[in-house]
Amino acid sequence: MYDKNEFIDQNINITIPVIIGYSVLDKYLREKLIGEVISKENKEGEKSNYARILDITIEKSHLEGYDLLLNISLQTLTSLFKNREVKIFFHAALELNKELQHISLREFEIDGKTKNWFTDKLLETVVNNWMYEKLKKKMNYNLMPHIEEKVGAINTKLENKLEAKEGVHLIGALEKVEISKLRAGEKELWISVSVFGTGLLELEKIDL
């Protein structure tokens, strides 16, 4: 005859697809980057401001080998070309380190066209260097602390029976939750979340 503990000891291994709309990522990057000034410091420590970020949106990149396309609106701040609005198209390739649960910017390509040769060259030189450093830092996500926090909170609830709906309870424990796959879709970022643990579904009510 089976007992409850014998059932609970059985392993659970499932993969759940999670989607994050690009509008959600838009909001995140806007909070991080709008108003940021692109500048360059010379050997004497003097700083020159070149442009300010006005807006940023995200969509899927259709360049081979890249995941996301960031559309960045800039306002020029140089004395020669001041208060002009220009567009920069930043193609980003993301990398998932499954062992460390870490998402980072692996590679990028910038395409900015203002129909002015001097401005294009200036932006190409300065923005390339600035964007790589800034966006590499901003698009750098250490997921492990967030995952461990959520797993701990869920396990606390599972210890005391987690009510899925009236008369249906879930008992068990999550041993490991990890991001196992990352893919850019047409309108959202797709993430596969693999869940490992033990569990038991207990029915305390049956509606006839």
Backbone as a chain_set.jsonl record, in Angstrom:
{"seq": "MYDKNEFIDQNINITIPVIIGYSVLDKYLREKLIGEVISKENKEGEKSNYARILDITIEKSHLEGYDLLLNISLQTLTSLFKNREVKIFFHAALELNKELQHISLREFEIDGKTKNWFTDKLLETVVNNWMYEKLKKKMNYNLMPHIEEKVGAINTKLENKLEAKEGVHLIGALEKVEISKLRAGEKELWISVSVFGTGLLELEKIDL", "coords": {"N": [[0.851, -1.209, 0.0], [0.54, 2.227, -0.818], [1.966, 5.161, 0.716], [1.663, 8.68, 1.662], [4.201, 9.971, 1.778], [5.784, 8.391, 0.137], [4.755, 8.945, -2.386], [5.312, 11.696, -2.563], [8.033, 11.71, -2.812], [8.512, 11.211, -5.469], [9.902, 12.296, -8.524], [9.624, 15.458, -10.261], [9.788, 16.89, -13.421], [9.613, 19.404, -15.494], [9.147, 21.62, -18.309], [8.519, 24.972, -18.819], [7.163, 27.308, -21.026], [7.88, 30.769, -21.186], [6.848, 34.049, -21.916], [7.998, 37.314, -22.707], [6.85, 40.35, -23.465], [7.911, 42.695, -25.967], [7.213, 45.273, -25.384], [7.325, 45.382, -22.639], [10.071, 45.144, -22.213], [10.811, 47.466, -23.527], [9.892, 49.444, -21.734], [11.518, 48.898, -19.52], [14.158, 49.443, -20.522], [13.838, 52.1, -21.284], [13.546, 53.374, -18.818], [16.101, 52.983, -17.889], [17.795, 54.231, -19.757], [16.86, 56.595, -21.137], [17.593, 60.005, -21.478], [20.239, 59.68, -20.952], [23.555, 60.718, -21.601], [25.708, 60.642, -24.356], [29.086, 60.619, -24.355], [32.586, 61.532, -24.645], [35.843, 61.144, -23.347], [38.905, 62.876, -23.386], [42.574, 62.508, -23.392], [43.428, 64.358, -21.56], [41.423, 64.428, -19.761], [39.236, 65.941, -20.366], [35.835, 66.25, -21.145], [33.679, 65.602, -23.858], [30.451, 66.164, -24.998], [28.288, 64.347, -27.059], [25.747, 63.346, -27.846], [22.284, 62.916, -26.781], [20.118, 60.467, -25.382], [16.88, 60.084, -26.542], [14.722, 58.346, -26.9], [13.84, 54.818, -26.888], [13.194, 51.712, -28.403], [12.287, 48.225, -28.778], [12.563, 45.462, -30.999], [12.301, 42.424, -32.932], [15.344, 41.399, -34.389], [16.187, 41.115, -37.804], [18.534, 40.501, -38.916], [20.896, 38.071, -39.751], [22.106, 35.954, -37.227], [21.65, 37.674, -35.129], [19.6, 38.745, -32.35], [17.884, 40.81, -31.204], [16.616, 44.046, -32.156], [17.382, 47.28, -31.423], [15.859, 50.321, -31.544], [17.008, 53.461, -31.493], [16.565, 56.784, -30.582], [18.297, 59.775, -30.949], [19.492, 62.952, -29.747], [21.564, 65.319, -31.088], [24.462, 66.893, -29.654], [26.715, 68.289, -30.26], [28.693, 71.209, -31.067], [28.811, 71.85, -33.752], [26.849, 70.288, -35.002], [24.069, 70.654, -33.669], [21.229, 69.806, -31.667], [19.963, 68.138, -33.503], [17.868, 65.473, -34.507], [18.57, 62.106, -34.609], [18.602, 58.702, -35.814], [19.515, 55.565, -34.507], [20.257, 52.247, -35.2], [20.477, 49.4, -33.444], [21.689, 46.295, -33.456], [21.478, 43.4, -31.573], [23.041, 40.525, -30.233], [22.193, 38.007, -28.069], [23.377, 36.127, -25.221], [23.047, 33.148, -23.398], [24.139, 31.895, -20.416], [23.836, 28.918, -19.131], [24.76, 27.554, -16.904], [25.559, 29.541, -15.062], [23.247, 30.97, -15.062], [22.781, 33.421, -16.504], [22.266, 36.206, -18.524], [23.614, 37.883, -21.268], [25.064, 40.478, -23.366], [26.335, 39.427, -26.317], [27.29, 40.066, -28.888], [27.264, 42.818, -31.237], [25.877, 45.122, -33.658], [25.933, 48.243, -35.235], [23.843, 50.481, -36.971], [23.558, 53.504, -38.265], [22.037, 56.169, -39.844], [22.169, 59.4, -41.086], [22.167, 60.878, -43.324], [24.203, 62.617, -43.529], [27.526, 62.819, -44.049], [29.681, 63.472, -42.292], [28.437, 63.511, -39.738], [27.477, 60.882, -39.641], [29.889, 59.408, -39.59], [30.979, 60.367, -37.222], [29.086, 59.546, -35.321], [29.244, 56.821, -35.773], [31.82, 56.22, -34.864], [31.952, 57.189, -32.138], [29.515, 56.345, -30.96], [29.572, 53.59, -31.372], [31.639, 52.723, -29.603], [30.659, 53.744, -27.137], [28.049, 52.674, -26.975], [28.529, 49.933, -26.891], [29.839, 49.553, -24.404], [27.972, 50.687, -22.582], [25.474, 49.401, -23.169], [26.206, 46.776, -22.921], [26.54, 46.649, -20.239], [23.969, 47.406, -19.324], [22.332, 45.485, -20.517], [22.717, 43.108, -19.111], [22.031, 40.484, -17.298], [21.795, 38.967, -14.241], [20.307, 36.216, -13.377], [20.122, 34.373, -11.315], [19.951, 35.217, -8.446], [17.289, 36.219, -8.396], [15.822, 33.977, -9.185], [16.416, 32.145, -7.115], [15.267, 33.488, -4.975], [12.521, 33.443, -5.66], [12.071, 30.666, -5.76], [12.479, 29.98, -3.077], [10.327, 31.367, -1.867], [8.116, 30.092, -3.053], [8.488, 27.44, -2.152], [8.073, 27.769, 0.575], [5.329, 28.197, 0.622], [4.448, 25.783, -0.458], [5.095, 23.968, 1.522], [3.084, 24.239, 3.362], [0.84, 23.422, 2.032], [-0.282, 24.406, -1.013], [-2.951, 26.067, -2.293], [-4.444, 25.393, -5.251], [-6.958, 25.649, -6.409], [-10.339, 25.738, -5.123], [-10.557, 23.08, -2.965], [-8.465, 21.725, -4.124], [-5.162, 20.978, -3.635], [-1.615, 21.572, -3.599], [1.309, 19.889, -2.774], [4.748, 19.781, -1.882], [8.123, 20.302, -3.103], [10.329, 22.597, -4.659], [13.314, 21.879, -6.22], [15.101, 22.85, -8.059], [15.197, 25.513, -10.352], [15.562, 26.679, -13.584], [16.65, 28.762, -16.329], [16.477, 27.509, -19.469], [16.499, 27.929, -22.166], [16.605, 30.47, -24.705], [14.996, 32.683, -26.87], [14.344, 34.924, -29.539], [11.258, 36.1, -30.465], [8.719, 37.201, -32.846], [7.155, 39.219, -31.636], [7.745, 39.08, -28.989], [9.984, 38.056, -26.34], [11.054, 34.783, -25.96], [11.315, 32.474, -23.381], [12.485, 29.477, -22.021], [11.657, 27.761, -19.15], [12.937, 25.491, -16.96], [11.81, 23.19, -14.563], [12.565, 21.465, -11.637], [11.791, 19.057, -9.182], [9.801, 17.843, -6.417], [6.475, 16.626, -5.917], [2.959, 16.593, -5.062], [-0.426, 16.267, -5.799], [-3.295, 16.989, -4.095], [-6.619, 16.091, -3.631], [-9.31, 17.467, -2.008], [-11.888, 17.772, -2.286], [-14.573, 16.768, -4.288], [-16.498, 17.589, -6.969], [-19.604, 16.624, -8.057]], "CA": [[0.0, 0.0, 0.0], [1.322, 3.459, -0.899], [1.678, 6.231, 1.665], [1.841, 10.015, 1.088], [5.623, 10.291, 1.639], [6.31, 7.674, -1.02], [4.343, 9.697, -3.565], [5.978, 12.981, -2.596], [9.42, 11.485, -3.2], [8.632, 11.033, -6.906], [10.457, 13.504, -9.131], [8.896, 16.227, -11.273], [10.698, 17.559, -14.346], [8.79, 20.013, -16.543], [9.654, 22.85, -18.92], [7.41, 25.908, -19.021], [7.528, 28.471, -21.853], [7.519, 32.077, -20.638], [7.054, 35.103, -22.91], [8.113, 38.695, -22.221], [6.571, 41.239, -24.585], [8.918, 43.734, -26.192], [6.756, 46.505, -24.732], [7.827, 45.306, -21.264], [11.501, 45.456, -22.304], [10.869, 48.899, -23.869], [9.726, 50.213, -20.494], [12.708, 48.679, -18.695], [15.312, 50.155, -21.076], [13.567, 53.539, -21.244], [13.859, 53.826, -17.461], [17.547, 52.902, -17.698], [18.628, 54.931, -20.736], [16.404, 57.909, -21.617], [18.278, 61.111, -20.816], [21.673, 59.372, -20.878], [24.353, 61.503, -22.539], [26.844, 59.961, -24.969], [30.221, 61.543, -24.283], [33.914, 60.932, -24.79], [36.84, 61.87, -22.574], [40.233, 62.819, -24.009], [43.683, 62.144, -22.501], [43.545, 65.37, -20.499], [40.275, 64.313, -18.878], [38.157, 66.82, -20.806], [34.724, 65.472, -21.679], [32.868, 66.197, -24.93], [29.133, 65.542, -25.136], [27.947, 64.175, -28.469], [24.32, 63.137, -28.087], [21.46, 62.496, -25.647], [19.104, 59.481, -25.782], [15.513, 60.59, -26.42], [13.759, 57.239, -26.825], [14.372, 53.516, -27.289], [12.21, 50.635, -28.531], [12.877, 46.935, -29.117], [11.845, 44.522, -31.851], [13.148, 41.314, -33.365], [16.295, 41.704, -35.459], [16.112, 40.179, -38.925], [19.884, 40.222, -39.37], [21.319, 36.723, -39.387], [23.027, 35.89, -36.096], [21.283, 38.634, -34.095], [18.307, 38.47, -31.721], [17.041, 41.983, -30.996], [16.938, 45.32, -32.781], [17.037, 48.432, -30.601], [15.711, 51.572, -32.292], [17.385, 54.498, -30.534], [16.49, 58.17, -31.052], [19.304, 60.614, -30.298], [19.571, 64.39, -30.014], [22.988, 65.672, -31.143], [24.837, 67.97, -28.725], [27.966, 68.924, -30.688], [28.508, 72.607, -31.458], [28.63, 71.928, -35.197], [25.547, 69.684, -35.328], [23.362, 70.676, -32.397], [19.772, 69.63, -31.613], [19.411, 67.326, -34.59], [17.425, 64.144, -34.068], [19.073, 61.044, -35.483], [18.197, 57.344, -35.449], [20.534, 54.535, -34.478], [19.684, 50.905, -35.165], [21.451, 48.596, -32.708], [21.374, 44.872, -33.516], [22.121, 42.749, -30.434], [23.013, 39.072, -30.099], [22.211, 37.678, -26.647], [23.981, 34.843, -24.86], [22.578, 32.587, -22.136], [25.021, 30.966, -19.718], [22.898, 28.12, -18.347], [25.373, 27.178, -15.631], [25.53, 30.704, -14.173], [21.942, 31.61, -15.196], [23.208, 34.788, -16.779], [22.031, 36.655, -19.9], [24.495, 39.008, -21.553], [25.216, 40.919, -24.753], [27.482, 38.719, -26.883], [27.787, 40.741, -30.084], [26.353, 43.871, -31.679], [26.189, 45.857, -34.882], [25.206, 49.515, -35.239], [23.561, 51.068, -38.273], [22.966, 54.82, -38.061], [22.106, 56.957, -41.074], [21.59, 60.736, -40.951], [22.35, 61.52, -44.638], [25.302, 63.566, -43.425], [28.709, 61.959, -43.948], [30.454, 63.771, -41.084], [27.681, 63.061, -38.569], [27.467, 59.413, -39.648], [31.194, 58.925, -39.156], [31.128, 60.734, -35.819], [28.243, 58.639, -34.55], [29.761, 55.463, -35.924], [33.016, 56.076, -34.019], [31.667, 57.412, -30.726], [28.395, 55.536, -30.508], [30.001, 52.191, -31.318], [32.355, 52.493, -28.344], [29.794, 54.045, -26.0], [26.941, 51.731, -26.927], [28.983, 48.607, -26.481], [30.096, 49.547, -22.97], [26.75, 50.974, -21.836], [24.447, 48.374, -23.349], [26.72, 45.528, -22.371], [26.262, 46.72, -18.805], [22.53, 47.464, -19.084], [21.718, 44.244, -20.972], [23.484, 42.088, -18.419], [21.086, 40.053, -16.282], [22.113, 37.822, -13.404], [18.981, 35.714, -13.014], [20.174, 33.441, -10.203], [19.366, 35.715, -7.193], [15.834, 36.33, -8.529], [15.286, 32.618, -9.223], [16.523, 31.567, -5.774], [14.276, 34.166, -4.124], [11.19, 32.94, -5.999], [11.997, 29.26, -5.353], [12.31, 29.967, -1.629], [8.968, 31.809, -1.537], [7.179, 29.043, -3.467], [8.66, 26.292, -1.264], [7.428, 28.094, 1.849], [3.895, 27.975, 0.431], [4.213, 24.358, -0.71], [5.217, 23.236, 2.777], [1.804, 24.328, 4.066], [-0.17, 23.142, 1.009], [-0.615, 25.536, -1.873], [-4.275, 25.826, -2.857], [-4.543, 25.749, -6.658], [-8.358, 26.085, -6.474], [-11.072, 25.192, -3.984], [-10.546, 21.623, -2.859], [-7.302, 21.162, -4.799], [-3.952, 21.489, -2.997], [-0.341, 21.077, -4.096], [2.305, 19.723, -1.726], [6.012, 19.337, -2.459], [9.249, 21.232, -2.989], [11.124, 22.836, -5.863], [14.737, 21.712, -5.959], [15.891, 23.64, -9.001], [14.499, 26.201, -11.447], [16.597, 27.299, -14.413], [16.371, 29.173, -17.698], [17.17, 26.517, -20.297], [16.533, 28.338, -23.575], [16.264, 31.874, -24.95], [14.791, 32.891, -28.307], [13.618, 36.15, -29.878], [10.119, 35.92, -31.354], [8.349, 38.39, -33.615], [6.599, 40.271, -30.785], [8.127, 38.887, -27.615], [11.141, 37.216, -26.047], [10.623, 33.484, -25.462], [12.247, 31.862, -22.438], [12.075, 28.171, -21.504], [12.014, 27.594, -17.741], [12.891, 24.089, -16.544], [11.523, 23.065, -13.126], [12.85, 20.144, -11.082], [11.386, 18.987, -7.79], [8.879, 16.774, -6.034], [5.162, 17.195, -5.663], [1.767, 15.746, -4.951], [-1.693, 17.0, -5.911], [-4.258, 16.386, -3.165], [-8.006, 16.508, -3.82], [-10.07, 17.434, -0.758], [-13.293, 17.975, -2.631], [-14.924, 16.326, -5.633], [-17.823, 18.062, -7.358], [-20.307, 15.671, -8.942]], "C": [[0.881, 1.251, 0.0], [0.978, 4.391, 0.262], [2.038, 7.573, 1.016], [3.313, 10.341, 0.837], [6.241, 9.602, 0.435], [5.946, 8.391, -2.313], [5.115, 11.004, -3.697], [7.422, 12.849, -3.068], [9.604, 11.308, -4.705], [9.01, 12.364, -7.555], [9.52, 14.127, -10.158], [9.927, 16.963, -12.123], [9.866, 18.102, -15.498], [9.475, 21.27, -17.076], [8.468, 23.739, -19.294], [7.874, 27.054, -19.909], [7.017, 29.762, -21.224], [7.788, 33.129, -21.719], [7.096, 36.472, -22.216], [7.94, 39.608, -23.428], [7.635, 42.31, -24.732], [8.508, 45.061, -25.564], [7.232, 46.554, -23.277], [9.315, 45.667, -21.236], [11.719, 46.921, -22.682], [10.851, 49.741, -22.594], [10.971, 50.112, -19.619], [13.889, 49.506, -19.202], [15.1, 51.664, -21.104], [13.913, 54.109, -19.874], [15.365, 53.88, -17.235], [18.324, 53.901, -18.557], [18.163, 56.316, -21.176], [17.042, 59.032, -20.778], [19.775, 60.899, -20.696], [22.42, 60.148, -21.97], [25.534, 60.672, -23.029], [27.999, 60.959, -25.022], [31.533, 60.779, -24.434], [34.924, 61.808, -24.069], [38.203, 61.743, -23.251], [41.31, 62.511, -22.965], [43.849, 63.118, -21.343], [42.375, 65.318, -19.524], [39.124, 65.226, -19.229], [37.086, 65.999, -21.515], [33.97, 66.253, -22.754], [31.565, 65.432, -25.046], [28.734, 65.506, -26.608], [26.447, 64.042, -28.721], [23.626, 62.713, -26.8], [20.384, 61.519, -26.156], [17.71, 60.037, -25.493], [14.5, 59.463, -26.229], [14.439, 55.955, -27.278], [13.235, 52.498, -27.344], [12.929, 49.373, -29.002], [11.965, 46.165, -30.055], [12.805, 43.398, -32.238], [14.077, 41.774, -34.483], [16.179, 40.649, -36.552], [17.482, 39.991, -39.586], [20.301, 38.841, -38.89], [22.35, 36.777, -38.253], [22.712, 36.849, -34.97], [19.866, 38.356, -33.601], [17.383, 39.685, -31.714], [17.55, 43.184, -31.778], [16.45, 46.438, -31.87], [17.013, 49.668, -31.486], [15.918, 52.727, -31.315], [17.33, 55.871, -31.189], [17.456, 59.024, -30.242], [19.128, 62.079, -30.675], [21.045, 64.773, -29.98], [23.27, 66.884, -30.262], [26.128, 68.673, -29.132], [27.687, 70.354, -31.151], [28.24, 72.752, -32.947], [27.275, 71.38, -35.627], [24.746, 69.561, -34.038], [21.856, 70.54, -32.599], [19.182, 68.979, -32.86], [18.981, 65.981, -34.025], [17.87, 63.112, -35.093], [18.624, 59.695, -34.936], [19.402, 56.416, -35.514], [19.832, 53.184, -34.378], [20.745, 49.952, -34.625], [21.002, 47.134, -32.711], [22.173, 44.143, -32.432], [21.954, 41.234, -30.496], [23.164, 38.743, -28.617], [22.829, 36.298, -26.412], [23.466, 34.418, -23.496], [23.622, 31.612, -21.603], [24.149, 30.164, -18.763], [23.461, 27.765, -16.971], [25.288, 28.317, -14.622], [24.176, 31.395, -14.152], [22.114, 33.114, -15.415], [22.973, 35.106, -18.252], [22.885, 37.888, -20.158], [24.5, 39.334, -23.049], [26.483, 40.288, -25.324], [28.113, 39.494, -28.027], [26.795, 41.808, -30.505], [26.816, 44.45, -33.011], [25.328, 47.104, -34.905], [25.054, 50.028, -36.663], [22.862, 52.397, -38.031], [23.139, 55.68, -39.299], [21.42, 58.3, -40.88], [21.637, 61.512, -42.265], [23.385, 62.639, -44.584], [26.566, 62.766, -43.141], [29.464, 62.192, -42.65], [29.748, 63.25, -39.84], [27.66, 61.549, -38.482], [28.782, 58.849, -39.132], [31.428, 59.2, -37.67], [30.338, 59.769, -34.934], [28.775, 57.217, -34.594], [30.943, 55.214, -34.999], [32.665, 56.147, -32.542], [30.599, 56.468, -30.206], [28.771, 54.067, -30.422], [30.665, 51.886, -29.982], [31.44, 52.665, -27.131], [28.695, 53.008, -25.852], [27.379, 50.362, -26.427], [29.167, 48.542, -24.972], [28.802, 49.715, -22.17], [25.741, 49.84, -21.943], [24.919, 47.009, -22.869], [26.439, 45.474, -20.874], [24.757, 46.683, -18.529], [21.833, 46.155, -19.455], [22.493, 43.052, -20.399], [22.643, 41.648, -17.218], [21.603, 38.822, -15.547], [20.801, 37.313, -12.825], [18.974, 34.903, -11.725], [19.584, 33.988, -8.901], [17.843, 35.799, -7.242], [15.192, 34.942, -8.508], [15.302, 32.004, -7.832], [15.504, 32.18, -4.817], [12.873, 33.613, -4.373], [11.013, 31.49, -5.568], [11.774, 29.163, -3.849], [10.901, 30.343, -1.213], [7.937, 30.738, -1.885], [7.264, 27.832, -2.534], [8.024, 26.524, 0.104], [5.922, 27.848, 1.762], [3.586, 26.491, 0.254], [4.298, 23.528, 0.572], [3.881, 23.18, 3.515], [0.611, 24.068, 3.154], [-0.533, 24.425, 0.251], [-1.934, 25.235, -2.56], [-4.321, 26.328, -4.293], [-5.943, 26.286, -6.964], [-9.079, 25.418, -5.315], [-11.074, 23.664, -4.018], [-9.37, 20.951, -3.52], [-6.04, 21.803, -4.227], [-2.711, 20.825, -3.589], [0.659, 21.062, -2.942], [3.61, 19.288, -2.387], [7.117, 20.347, -2.233], [9.944, 21.365, -4.335], [12.602, 22.723, -5.495], [15.588, 22.622, -6.844], [14.983, 24.245, -10.06], [15.571, 26.899, -12.277], [16.057, 27.712, -15.771], [17.167, 28.241, -18.608], [17.283, 26.927, -21.764], [16.058, 29.775, -23.701], [16.127, 32.082, -26.452], [13.974, 34.162, -28.525], [12.5, 35.821, -30.863], [9.794, 37.211, -32.076], [7.886, 39.544, -32.725], [7.01, 40.156, -29.325], [9.379, 38.013, -27.51], [10.622, 35.932, -25.408], [11.714, 32.902, -24.575], [11.676, 30.525, -21.977], [12.59, 28.024, -20.081], [11.843, 26.13, -17.363], [12.773, 24.023, -15.024], [11.767, 21.622, -12.695], [12.428, 20.141, -9.619], [10.53, 17.774, -7.511], [7.531, 17.395, -5.73], [4.053, 16.167, -5.626], [0.541, 16.641, -5.017], [-2.735, 16.282, -5.051], [-5.649, 16.974, -3.396], [-8.749, 16.371, -2.494], [-11.563, 17.624, -1.0], [-13.519, 17.514, -4.054], [-16.348, 16.776, -5.937], [-18.429, 17.082, -8.355], [-21.301, 16.423, -9.828]], "O": [[1.861, 1.319, 0.742], [-0.158, 4.41, 0.735], [2.648, 7.602, -0.053], [3.649, 10.921, -0.196], [7.123, 10.16, -0.218], [6.755, 8.437, -3.24], [5.526, 11.383, -4.794], [7.97, 13.78, -3.659], [10.74, 11.26, -5.178], [8.501, 13.42, -7.18], [8.743, 13.443, -10.825], [10.84, 17.59, -11.586], [9.457, 17.348, -16.381], [10.275, 21.898, -16.384], [7.545, 23.314, -19.988], [8.866, 27.712, -19.597], [5.869, 29.841, -20.786], [8.836, 33.102, -22.363], [6.343, 36.744, -21.28], [8.792, 39.635, -24.315], [8.196, 42.779, -23.742], [9.365, 45.886, -25.246], [7.509, 47.629, -22.745], [9.768, 46.399, -20.356], [12.674, 47.551, -22.228], [11.682, 50.628, -22.405], [11.424, 51.104, -19.049], [14.55, 50.191, -18.421], [16.054, 52.429, -20.966], [14.497, 55.187, -19.771], [15.854, 54.722, -16.481], [19.386, 54.373, -18.149], [18.994, 57.141, -21.556], [17.026, 59.001, -19.548], [20.508, 61.834, -20.373], [21.969, 60.221, -23.113], [26.265, 60.077, -22.236], [27.898, 62.009, -25.655], [31.574, 59.55, -24.361], [34.882, 63.036, -24.154], [38.611, 60.65, -23.642], [41.0, 62.281, -21.796], [44.346, 62.752, -20.278], [42.339, 66.084, -18.561], [38.14, 65.296, -18.493], [37.386, 65.165, -22.369], [33.663, 67.431, -22.572], [31.562, 64.208, -25.177], [28.83, 66.511, -27.313], [25.935, 64.571, -29.707], [24.256, 62.226, -25.861], [19.813, 61.722, -27.227], [17.395, 60.409, -24.363], [13.533, 59.611, -25.482], [15.467, 55.983, -27.954], [12.409, 52.435, -26.433], [14.029, 49.436, -29.551], [10.742, 46.209, -29.923], [13.988, 43.437, -31.898], [13.649, 42.457, -35.412], [16.085, 39.453, -36.275], [17.589, 39.406, -40.664], [20.074, 38.491, -37.732], [23.321, 37.531, -38.306], [23.411, 36.86, -33.956], [19.038, 37.807, -34.327], [16.239, 39.604, -32.161], [18.747, 43.323, -32.03], [15.259, 46.537, -31.577], [18.018, 50.021, -32.103], [15.103, 52.944, -30.419], [17.964, 56.103, -32.218], [17.44, 59.004, -29.011], [18.676, 62.404, -31.773], [21.712, 64.577, -28.964], [22.439, 67.783, -30.134], [26.591, 69.565, -28.42], [26.576, 70.668, -31.577], [27.528, 73.664, -33.367], [26.626, 71.939, -36.511], [24.739, 68.512, -33.395], [21.284, 71.073, -33.55], [18.036, 69.242, -33.224], [19.655, 65.419, -33.162], [17.585, 63.23, -36.284], [18.308, 59.561, -33.754], [20.2, 56.472, -36.449], [18.924, 53.005, -33.567], [21.775, 49.724, -35.26], [20.035, 46.782, -32.035], [23.397, 44.255, -32.379], [20.867, 40.727, -30.773], [24.139, 39.146, -27.982], [22.806, 35.428, -27.284], [23.445, 35.209, -22.554], [23.949, 30.622, -22.257], [23.761, 30.663, -17.706], [22.719, 27.685, -15.992], [24.978, 28.087, -13.453], [23.951, 32.295, -13.343], [21.658, 33.943, -14.627], [23.423, 34.368, -19.129], [22.883, 38.828, -19.364], [24.006, 38.566, -23.873], [27.584, 40.585, -24.862], [29.338, 39.571, -28.126], [25.612, 41.721, -30.173], [27.965, 44.293, -33.425], [24.13, 47.041, -34.629], [25.998, 50.015, -37.453], [21.697, 52.42, -37.634], [24.262, 55.898, -39.755], [20.235, 58.352, -40.549], [21.205, 62.663, -42.326], [23.441, 63.496, -45.466], [26.665, 62.108, -42.106], [29.85, 61.237, -41.975], [30.372, 62.623, -38.984], [27.806, 60.981, -37.399], [28.788, 57.918, -38.327], [31.999, 58.376, -36.955], [30.847, 59.249, -33.941], [28.762, 56.501, -33.593], [31.065, 54.136, -34.417], [33.039, 55.261, -31.773], [30.752, 55.864, -29.144], [28.341, 53.368, -29.503], [30.31, 50.919, -29.308], [31.443, 51.84, -26.217], [28.431, 52.52, -24.753], [26.684, 49.719, -25.64], [28.712, 47.597, -24.327], [28.559, 48.987, -21.207], [25.215, 49.371, -20.934], [24.109, 46.18, -22.456], [26.144, 44.418, -20.314], [24.315, 46.003, -17.603], [20.868, 45.753, -18.804], [22.867, 42.125, -21.117], [22.558, 42.372, -16.226], [21.82, 37.771, -16.149], [20.25, 37.905, -11.896], [17.924, 34.757, -11.099], [18.777, 33.294, -8.283], [17.172, 35.49, -6.256], [14.145, 34.749, -7.89], [14.313, 31.405, -7.408], [14.947, 31.492, -3.962], [12.126, 33.347, -3.431], [9.952, 31.111, -5.074], [10.967, 28.353, -3.394], [10.332, 29.724, -0.314], [7.001, 30.497, -1.123], [6.238, 27.262, -2.163], [7.499, 25.594, 0.718], [5.312, 27.353, 2.71], [2.576, 26.0, 0.758], [3.637, 22.496, 0.686], [3.58, 22.204, 4.203], [-0.512, 24.456, 3.478], [-1.029, 25.39, 0.831], [-2.039, 24.272, -3.319], [-4.248, 27.532, -4.538], [-6.09, 27.266, -7.695], [-8.484, 24.614, -4.598], [-11.536, 23.048, -4.979], [-9.27, 19.725, -3.491], [-5.861, 23.017, -4.316], [-2.75, 19.673, -4.02], [0.841, 22.053, -2.236], [3.591, 18.514, -3.344], [7.066, 21.146, -1.298], [10.126, 20.385, -5.058], [13.077, 23.388, -4.575], [16.647, 23.099, -6.437], [14.106, 23.569, -10.599], [16.398, 27.63, -11.732], [15.13, 27.098, -16.299], [18.394, 28.19, -18.526], [18.065, 26.348, -22.517], [15.227, 30.244, -22.923], [17.014, 31.712, -27.221], [13.029, 34.439, -27.786], [12.756, 35.325, -31.96], [10.51, 38.203, -31.938], [8.178, 40.705, -33.009], [6.675, 41.017, -28.511], [9.771, 37.333, -28.459], [9.856, 35.971, -24.445], [12.882, 32.843, -24.96], [10.511, 30.448, -21.586], [13.788, 28.143, -19.824], [10.74, 25.589, -17.437], [13.509, 24.686, -14.294], [11.25, 20.682, -13.299], [12.675, 21.106, -8.895], [10.531, 16.804, -8.269], [7.451, 18.557, -5.331], [4.196, 15.037, -6.093], [0.491, 17.674, -4.349], [-3.017, 15.103, -5.263], [-5.836, 18.191, -3.362], [-8.81, 15.282, -1.924], [-12.377, 17.635, -0.076], [-12.73, 17.839, -4.941], [-17.29, 16.389, -5.245], [-17.82, 16.762, -9.376], [-21.992, 15.809, -10.641]]}, "num_chains": 1, "name": "protein.A"}
